[in-house]
Amino acid sequence: MMNTDGQLKTYSPCSAEEAAGLVRSGDNIVVGIGICEPPALLRAIAARVEAGDLKDINVYSFNPQQYLAETLFAPGVCDCVQPHAWFVSGPVRGLVKVGLVHFVPSYFHQVPRLIRENMRVDVFISAVSRVDKNGHASFSHSGYMTLAARCSRTVLLEINNHLPRSFGDTFIHVSNADALVENHEPLLPVAIPKPRPEDDVIGRLIAEMIPDGATLQLGIGGLPNALTKYLANHKDLGIHSELMGQGLIHLVRTGVATAARNNLHPGKNLFTLVSAPPEELDIFDDNPSLESYSSEQLMDPGVIAANDNMIAVNSILEVDLTGQCNAESIEGVQFSGTGGQLDFVRGAYASRGGKSILAFYSTAKNGTISRVVPRLVEGAIVTTPRMDVHYLVTEYGVANLKGKSTRERALAIAGLAHPDFRDDLIRQAEEMGLF
């Protein structure tokens, strides 16, 4: 029997409350990532917890967003739910700080293995795209979702026609779901960081380092994505990125990112996650040139290195004069996570013709604090070790640390600082014995 859209009706939906009834006390629940957080299912399961029907639940998320923060990661259910995050995102940053959400430090490419080998997955819940005539829905982006679905005792899916149907390792047949819910709730907006004056200088510096035909990875945050407007005249760029943000989407739309010279996946732009405003997501729908794969498949440094001219651009919060980079803690408090930064730093440097670029603003708090420091303070987290750092970029220039002595490194790094702080940094470098 065909439905009104001309598609074969291959499933029978139930209510979110009926689906939530399949969750048991003591279960480990893995939740879909980003735009695939399923609001109706999360609310229904949280309602059971609040009613006293469920307890001793462990919940895991790759990168928790608003729906999780408002339901199973909310303080009101913390007596019955133990929430875990492999990355500290904005909606749960305060909860991590006070211990209500448990951060699990991880390299993103290892998370699928952690799911397979280190935990029992009882329930997997996620939003999915519309169901096609053959009974397949898409997770829109992969992350860890297809693996978690395959490992799980119970699979609960929430069909949302607003989600794009993306290609790659994203598909699941409805016959693999234990319950299907329909909830076509509009996707949440995505905040885009406001541009800063330094972006223009840093963007131009990095753009000059990127050859035509290169393969790009851009990390999270406004600074890496600010680069893309300076790539408008580049030719045949490719994408092999953990995150597909607004900047990379623009390169695809404008024909700059054709992936024509990709030696690993010619003609294919690859990603793991999407973070962009809902109105930008139409480009992913039924587009065979954009493919999403799990972090294990896409973000292993050996896989990244197989791309020639791999250029990885990520941001950091601070660097010390030895070259240690912190991208995830502020004043000793966890702010984000390692994510895929070190995976791409190592993979890009191992690529033939590749470059790893770590970019940052020279100061914070309206110029009152230098992001170049003598040594990382006690409690600061080293995201990228000094031996792995390749290029550093601020609005004051570019420094290549590879092959440099401790003296040369300290001088080069100090040269990236705001002029108001340089003399003191040089003095402290001398006191540290770096000269």
Buried (B, 14 or more C-beta within 10 A) or exposed (E): EEEEEEBEEBBEBBBBBEBBBBBEEEBBBBBBBBBBBBBBBBBBBBBBBBEEBBEEBBBBBBBBBBBBBBBBBBEEBBEBBBBBBBBBBBBBBEBBBEEBBBBBEBBBBBBBBBBBEEBEBBBBBBBBBBBBEEBBBBBBBBBBBBBBBBBBBBBBBBBBEBBBBBBBBBBBBBEBBBBBBBBEBEBBEBEBEEBBEBBBBBBEBBBEBBBEBBBBBBBBBBBBBBBBBBBEEBBBBBBBBBBBBBBBBBBBEEEBBBBEBBEBBEEBBBBBBBBBBBEBBEBBBEBEEBBBBBBBBBBBBEBBBBBBBBBBBBBBBBBBBBBBBBBBBBEEBBBBBBBBBBBBBBBBBBBEBBBBBBBBBBBBEEEEEBBBBBEBEEEBBBBBEBEBBBBBBBBBBBBBBEEBEBEEBBBBBBBBBBEEBBEEBBEBBEEBEBE
